[in-house]
Amino acid sequence: MTAPALDFRCFDCDNHYYEAEDAFTRHIDRRFARRAMQWVEIKGRRRLLVGGKLNRYIPNPTFDPVSKPGALDEYFRGRNPKGLDTSELFGELEPISPAYRDRDARLAVMDDQGIEGAVFLPTLGVGMEQALVHDIPATVAAFRAFNRWLDEDWGFAYRERIFAAPYITLSDPAEAVREVEWAIGRDARVVVMVGGPVTTASGRRAPADPVFDGFWARVNEAGLTVVYHGGESHYTKYLADWGEPAEVEAFRVHPFRRLVSANPVQDTFASLLAHGLFDRFPNLRIAAIETGSDWVFHLFEKLKKSYGQTPHMWSEDPRDTFRRHVWVAPFYEDALSELRTLIGPERILMGSDFPHAEGLAEPTAFVRDLHGAGFSDAECRLVMRDNGAALSVPRSG
């Protein structure tokens, strides 16, 4: 399917690279080399050890070969008439493209796609923090190394078009402040993390706990955008109580995981609102990427009832706070028209998930879904370009 012709170039808030094999090891502090990520060969295959344990988050963490972009498009739209297994739906894998690991090659692809700029996010990286949650110093060292690799290979604002987001772990609050200050000094515009409670040396805490205010204060002052991206969170461990494996394996998902109501991103934003984070830091901008949008409807139902019952516990209607501070990138199969009614077109982002199998082979094709949901041309431009582009520019307080 050819990409639709648009009279503007898009801004994609959900692009991905495939990590180089030394993404976590090139700059690792040697004191943590064996406690963080290591490559081993098992039965002729390169496998990844994380914290001394075989990691299965990505079936082939070398990413070579890799699936074709958009291979699972129909599946994620709820269409699988032949009842094929996910591995069959992938189809034939292909050698990794230079554009998945080289920024200049990627810019050429973006030119062909009609993409002016994009937020670049991890593929492997969003599944690694929980694998090291038992060893906080190693967690900090691993992501410190990862971010130096990311800056070196992709850059945080490369040619004002590629905005790679360093990964921030809050597990050590003081180190989180140091890391975000380093990222700000390297011209980062966006930082990324995974939702759910934060494991610290003193136990698990809500991300809006005042112990993390040093981090949020620096983000607030610098006007960065924080992305909460889908990945492995502490909620995976809760699934073990239902007899599910307490470890994520991409594309090997029992139906119960699709049906269970526990939602880390919904609860994360509920926590941020209930603990008054936006009252303390009114310049915060937070985007939910690759988490869909169905959770927004459930959250708003709960916020409406809570505010109606206990308005004295809120500084304002928390739905208004959400609309002022939060942007959402829905899945292309989501209820787009209803989301527009709920939060407004100014808070919806285009995120293609390119080049992942579950994303769009042609990022601009998302405009067809928007038109199908009744979005006007002006609203399409907001979603497909203006909203995301604005988030890539630091906002003064």
N, C-alpha and C positions, 0 to 999 in steps of 0.2 A: 504494500500500500504506500503510495507516495505521500509525502508530507504536504499539508495544506498550505496554500499561499497566504501569507499575512503581510500587512503593510507596515509591520514593525518587527524588530528582532527581539526575541524572548529572553527572559531571565529564568533559569531553571534552578529551583531551590533544593533539588535532590539529584545531584550527579554523584557518581562514585568512581573511584580508582580501584584497581586491584593491587593491593600492597606488594611491593618488592619483597623478595624473600628475606632481605636483611632489614626490613622496616623496623623491627624491634631489636635487632642485634647490632646494627652498624654503629650506633652511638651508646650502647649500653655500658654503664659503669661495671667494670669487670668484677667488682665485688658481688654483683647480683646476676652474673651471666648464667649460672646454673640454677638460680632461683626463679628466673623469669622465663624467657622463650629460648628454646633450643631446637635445632633440626636434627632428626635422626632418620636412618633408613630402616624400614621394616618391610621385609618381603619384597624388596626392590622398589619400594615407594617412599618418597620423601614425606615424612610425617612431622607434626609439630608437637613438642612437649611444652607444656605451660605449667610452671611450678612443679616440674618433675613428673607430670601426669600427661598421658596421651590426650590431646584435645581433639574433639570431634565437631566443633562448632561449624566448620566448613569442611565438606567431604574431601576436597582437594585444595589445601591451602597454598599450593604453588600456583593455582589458577591457570595451569597450562596442561591440557586444554581446558576450555571454559565454554559455558553455554552461550548461545547466540542471544543478543539483546531481544527482549520481548517474547522469548520462546514460550512463556507461560501466560501470555496475555489473556487468551480465551479462558484458561483455567481460573484465573483470578476474577474473571467476570462471571464465574459460576457456571461455565459451560465445559462439560467434559462428556459428551454423549456416548463415547465408546468406553467410558469407565476405565481409562488407562491409568496406570501407576505414574506417579510424578516423574520417576526416572525415564519412563517411556515418552512422556510429554516433552521432556527436554530436547528430544531429537538428537541429531548429530552434533557433537561438540566440535569446537574449532580452535586452532592455535591462538594463543593470546595475541591481541592486536597491540602494536606499539602505542596506539592512542590510549590504552588503558593504563599505561605506565610512564608515558612521556608527555610532558605538558605542551610542547610545541606541536607534536603530532595530534594531540587532543584539540588544540586550538583550530587546526585545519578541519577536523571533524565538526567542531562547533560552528565554524563558518558554513559548512555544507548544510548543517541542520537549521541554520537561522537562529543560533543561540548567541546572544551578545555576551552574557556572563552567566556564571553558575556557582553555586555553593558546592564544594567537593567534600564528600564525607567518606568515612571508612567503610570497608566491606568486612574485613576480618576484625578490625579494631573494636567494633561495638560489641563483640562477643568475648572480649578478653578480660575485662575487669573482674567479673565474677569468678573467673578461673584462678585469680590470684588474691581473692578476697581474704584468704587466711594469712596473707603475708603483705601487710600494708607497705613496708619499706620497698619490697620488690615491685609492688603495684606502682608506686610513685616512680621508681627507677625505670620501669618498663615504658610508661607513658611519657616520661621525660625523653627517653631515647626515641620513642615513636615520633614525638613532635619535632625533634631535631631532624629526623629523616624527612618528615613531611615538609618542613620548611625548605630543606635542601633540594628535594626532588620536585615539589609542586609550587611552593611559595604560598604565602597567606593572602596575597593580593597581586598575583602575577598578571602584569599588563592590565590591571584593573578589569580582569575578565575571569580569572580563576581564583576563587576565594576558598582555599582549603582551610578547613576548620580544625585547629588543634583540639585534641581530646583532653578534657580536664576531669581528673578524679578528685572528688572532695574528701577522700578517705583520710587524708592528713590536711586539716584546714590551713595550717601555716604554709605547707608546700603548695597548696592550691593557689594561695595568694601569690607566692613567688612565681609559679608557672604562668598564671594569667598576666602578671606584670611583664614577664619575659615575652609572652605572646603579643601583648600590646606594643612593646618596644620593637617587635618585628612586623608591625602593621597588620596584625590579625584583625579581621572585621567580625568574624563569627567564631564561636567556640562550641564544641559539641560534648554532650554527655548522654548517659542512659538513665531512664527514669527509675523510680523505686526508692526505698530507703537507702541511706548511705551507711556503710559499715566503717566505723572508726575504731581507734584503739580503746575507746571508752564505751563501745557498744553501737548499736544502730540508732541513727537519728534521722529526723525529717530533713530534707534539703533546705528548708527555710528556718531551721533551728538557728538561733543567734550565734552559735559557735562558728557558722559559716559566713557571718556578716562581713568579714574582711574580704572574702572573695566577691560577694554580691556588691559591696561598696565600690570595688575597683571596676567591675563591669558597669555598674551604674554611672560612675564618673566618666569612664571612657566611651560610653554610648555603644558598647558592643551588642551584638545579637547572640543570645544563647539558644542553641538548638537542642531539644530533647529528641533523640532519634531512637527508632526501634532497635532492639538488640537483646542480649541476655541480661536480665535484671535479677534482683534477689527473689522476685516472684517465681522464678523457675523452681526454687527450692520448695515453695509452697505446694507445687504440683505433686511432689513426692508423697504428700499426705493423702493424695487420691490414687496412689499406686502408679504414678507416672515417673519416668526417669527424671532425676534431678539435674539434668544436663541437656542443653539444647543441641540438636543436630539439625542443621538447615535441611529443609525439604524432606525430613522424615518426621512427620507430625501425625500423631494419633488424633482421630476426630475430636476427642475430648478437649484437646488444647484449643480447638477452634470454638468450642462451646462454653468453656468455663468462663464465669463472669468476672473473675479477678483481673483487673486491668491496671498495670503499673503506671501508664501515662495518665489515665483518668485520676488515679489516686495521687499522683505527683502534683498535678495542677490543683486538685482539691486541697492538698497540703499547702501549696504555695499561697493559695488564697486564704485558707483558714488561719494560717499562721502570720498573716499580715505582711508578707514579703513586699508587696507592691506599695503598701503604705510607707514602709521604711525606705524603699528605693524606687521612687516614682519615675525614674528614667529607664527602667528595665523594659527590654523587648525580648520576648521568648517565643520561639517557633516550635511547633510539634511537627516533625518530619517523619515520614514513613511509619506512621502510627494510625493512619486512616482518620476518620472523623466521626464514626458512630458513637465513640465515647463522649463526644461533646454534647450530644443530645441527652445522654444519661446523666452527665454531670450537671447540665443546666436544670434538669428536673429536680435534682437534689438541692442545688443552690437556691432555686425558687422557693422550695419548701422550707429550707433552713432560714432563709432571710425572712420569710413570712412568719415563722414561729419565733425567731429570736433576732429581730432587727437591731436590738441594742448591742449585739455581739459583732456587728459588722459596721465599718465606717460608711459603707454605701451598699447598694445592691451588688453582690459579688459578680453577677452576670455583666454588669457595666464595667467592673474592674477587669474582668476577663477580656471583654471587647476592646478595651483600651491598651492592654499589654500583650495580648496573645495573638499569634498568627497560626493558621492551620493549613497544612498541605493534605488535602483529602486524597484517598485512592480514587482512581478514575472510575471505579465501579460504585462509588458511594452516592448517597442521596444529595447531589450537588445543589439542587434548587432549594431544598429544605435547609441546607447549611448556610446558603446565602441569606435566607430569611432570618436565621438565628444569629449570625455574627456579622453579616454584611459582606459585600464583595471586597471591601477594602482590607479584610483580614484573611482572605483566602489566597493561598500560594499555589503555583504550579510546581509540582515535583514529579519528574518523569521516572526517577530511579534508574536512569540509563547508566551503564549498559547491562543492568541485571536482567535475568530471565523473567522476573516477575514485573518488570517495568515496561515502558513503551519503547519500541524499536525506533520510532520517530517521535522525539519529545513534543514537537509542536502539534502532534495529533490530538493532544489533550483538548485543544480548542473545539474539536468535534463533540466531545463529551459536554463541554460547557454550552455550546450552541444547542445541543440536544436537550439540555436542562433549562433552556430558555434564557441564558445569559445574553445580554445585549453586546454589541461590538465594543462599546466603551467599558463594560464590565469585564469582557474577555481580556482587554488590554491591561486592566488593573491586575487580574489574576496571572496572566501570562508574562507580564513584564514589570509593571510599575511597582507593585507591592514588594516583590523580591529585590528589585534593584535598590529600593529605598533601604532595605534592611542591610545591604552591603556597605552602606555609608554610615560611619559613626554618627550618633545623634548627640548633640550637645544637651546638657542637662538644663 
